């Protein structure tokens, strides 16, 4: 296991560059949820010369479709577990490049293009424990704003103030390292060197 950091948005490139795969982050500041539809709309707007309703530079985006409720005219997050991040993978390189986000929070692995974007532009991908949607809410202080509700509540951009939100484990750092690639390589090595010879399989 790596080091533990307590960080606050907006994150600088220097903040992000010191993080390594395996480090644990507890984040305070602003997190913005963004799933498939939000990624697509954001890129469409930016590529057309427009601007987003919130400046994402230095912020963290969360691959999440929260369940929310309205109490006394205020939005309250009920549960907020991570969405499988591979769904956003085809758009993430361009999203990181165009928005300037420094941290992505999600679940599961992401591919080589996202790894390259994190390395090139100074960002990290972190994972929040799947199945702990109620735990995630404990780190969320309040909903500051919401945009694009026409996409539906899960797909909207929810702007959330968080405090010690985590634990978030760095699985892709800004130096080209990918935790899941390392795991896959180690599994294949053990198969090739330890398992295959015992059962007479050529690796």
N, C-alpha and C positions, 0 to 999 in steps of 0.2 A: 504494500500500500504506500502511496505517496504522501506528500505534505498536505496540510489542511490550511485553507485560506478563507478569510472573511473579506468579501469584496463588496463594493458599492458602485452602482451605475451613476453616471456614465463611465464605462470602462475605457481606459486608454490602451493603445497598442502595447505599451510597456507592461501594463497589468496582465494582459493576455499572454504575451510572449514568455513570461516567467512560469506559466503553468505547463505541467507535463502530464502525459497519460498516467492515470492512477491517482492524481491529486484529487482532493475533495474540496469543493467550494460551497460556502454558505453565502448566498447573495442577498443584498439589500438594495433598495432603490426601485427601479421600474422594470417590469417584465411585461411584454406584449404578446398575447397569444396570436398565432398565425398558422392556419392549416392550408390545405390544398388551394381552396378558392381564394383565400387572402393572398397567398403567394402569387397566384396567376394575376389577380387584379392589380396588385402592387407593381408587378413588372410591366404590365400593360400600360399603367399610368406613367411610370418612370420612362419607359421607352417611347412614350408619346410626348415627352417633354413636360409632363405634369409633376405635381408634388403630392406626397402622401399627407394624410391628415395628422400624422405624428412623425417627427424626425426620429428615425431609428438609430442614428449614429451613436455608437457607444452603448447601446442598450442590449438587452437580451430578449430573444424571441423564444416562445414556448410552444412547441408542437402540441396543442391541447385544444379540445373542444369542451369548455367548462359547462357544468350545469349551474345555472344562476337562478336567483329568485329576486323579486322586487319587494322590498319592505320599506314602507314610508317614503316611497318615491326614490329609494336608493337601491342600486343593484348590489346583491350579495352573492358571492361565490359559494356554492354548496359543496361541490366536488370538482376536482380539477386534475385528473390523472393525465399522464402523457399519452399522445397518439403515436403509433408506430411511425418512426421518422423516415423509413424508406419511401413512404408515399411522397414526401417532399424532395427526395434526393435529386430527381431530374431538374428541379428548379433552384436548388440551393446555391450552386456556384454563382449564378447570376444574381440571386437575391442578396448574397453576402457582398458581392462586388458593388451592386447598385445602391444598397441601403446603408452600408457601413456598420451593420450589427457586429458586435464583438463576441457574443455568446449565443449558442443555440442550445436549447434544452429539449430533450425528447426521450425516446425509448428505442432500444435496438440499435443496429448498426447503420452506417451510411457509407456511401461508396467513394471511389477514387477521386471523382470530380469535387466532392465536398472536401475531401482531404486536401486536395490541391488549393481550393479556395481558402481554406483555413491557413494554410502555409503562406500563400501569396499575399493575402489581405490582412492577416493578423486576427484570426478568430479561433474559437474553440467550440467543439461539440461536447456537450455533457449529457449524461443520462440521469433521470430521476427514476426512482424505483417504481416499476410497474405494479399495479394493484394496490397502490397506496394513495389513492385519490383524495381520501379524507385527510390523510397526513399532510398532503400538499397545501390544503386550505389553511392549516395552522400557521404557515409562513406568510399568508396573504392578509395584509392589514385592511385594504379597502380597494374598491374599484374607483379609479380616477376618471375614466371615460370609456366610451365604447364607440366604435366606428363600423360602418358597413353592416348594420343589422339586417339590411335587405338580403344579405347572403344567408341569413339564419343565425341563430344564437351560437351554435358550435363553430361556425366559420367566421364570425365577426372578429374584428380586432379589439380585444379587451385589454385595456391599459390598467395594469394592476400594480399597486404599491406593495412591495414585499419586504419582509424583515427576516434575516437569517433563513432564507428559503433554501431548503436542501434536506439531506446532503445531495449534492450534484457531483458525480464522478466524471472527470475528464476522460473521454474515450477517443477523441481526436484532438491533438494539440496543434499548435501553430508551427510545428517543426516537421510535419509530415508523418507523424506517428499515429497509428490506428490500433487501438486495443484489440478490436475484433480480428484484424489481420494477424496480429501477433498470436492470438489464441488459435486461429485456423492453422497457421504455420506450425505451431507446436503440436497440435493434434496430428497433422499429417506426418511430422517428423517421428512421433512416437509410433504411429501406425507403421511407417516404413521401416523403422529401426527395431521395434520391439514386438509388434503384433504380427505383421505380415510374415516374417521369417518363421514364426512358430506354427503358422498354418499353411506354409508353403505357397504363399502368394507373392508374386513379383511386384515390388513397389515402383 
